Amino acid sequence: MHKGPFDLIITVKLGGSAMDDDDVVHQLAEDVSEAGAKIGFIIVHGGGKAITREMDARGIKTVKVAGLRVTDDASMSVVESVMGKTNDSICAIFKEHGVKAVKVIGSDGLIESEKMPPMRAIEGGQEKTVDLGRVGSVSKINPEKIEDALANGSIPVVSPYGRTKSGITLNINADTAAGSIAGACSDEFILLTDVEGIIVPGTDTVSVASELTLKQIAKLIGSGVIRDGMLPKVEACEHAIKSGVKSARILNGLGEHPLRAVLAGGDIGTLILP
């Protein structure tokens, strides 16, 4: 991993309701601009809610299986269009705050992907096999575009959909893609979402875990405590750590300057360690 002029590289995944709030993006841009010259960032954004709205506007029915969007050709066209516009918007906001942001499209050589096989799902009490269409998994991250941006002192903003070896673009879970990018290109991984962290059962009530190891994570997944929408986020953190990042953190991106708080040593969200 080539860090360019930076001593530390942090991948930040921006998703959930935070993607719908320009104030959150402005806060993130401010925090990045104030972080100092020796910390570099990779911003990976989602787009699920905006994609759903655009599909509704075009009269395209949204179908999900196990949290994954079933993506036909028309849907993939929406994914690419919305992701591109979202990226442009984030870059524009960052530049307002003096941050040298550069647009990076995952399918343009960064993310190599493979089509996901059909999945089994339960619907109406019946098990059936569902082809997810143009939905993929990450097979390889080629870090050159990220490294080139960092070498120029820029902040890459990544739209995380991929492309197969045969040239077909595929929709990828943005948390999963961000974890893969973090593992290949950075030292730390932060997921800004719309929950406070990983909720775990306590003696009398439930609370946000301040710190968990991968071993503890595995137990919580096995017991069903970590499930549904939190599962791909945690699995992304796990993948990033196993690929070499020192730590990962899940926290609420809707709070008051959450990235600034983390960089200042604040104990917020859930810190995940090897």
Buried (B, 14 or more C-beta within 10 A) or exposed (E): EEBBEBEBBBBBBBBBBBBEBEEBBBBBBBBBBEBEEEBBBBBBBBBBBBBBBBBEEEEBEBBEBEEBBBBBEEBBBBBBBBBBBBBEBBBEBBBBBEBEBBBBBBBEEBBBBBBBEEBEBEEEEEEEEBEBBBBBBBEEBEBEBBBBBBBEEBBBBBBBBBBBEEEBBBBBBBBBBBBBBBBBBBBBBBBBBBBBBBBBEEEEEEBBBEBBEBEBBBEBBEEEBBEEEBBBBBBBBBBBBEBEBEBBBBBBBBBEBBBBBBBEEEEBBBBBBE
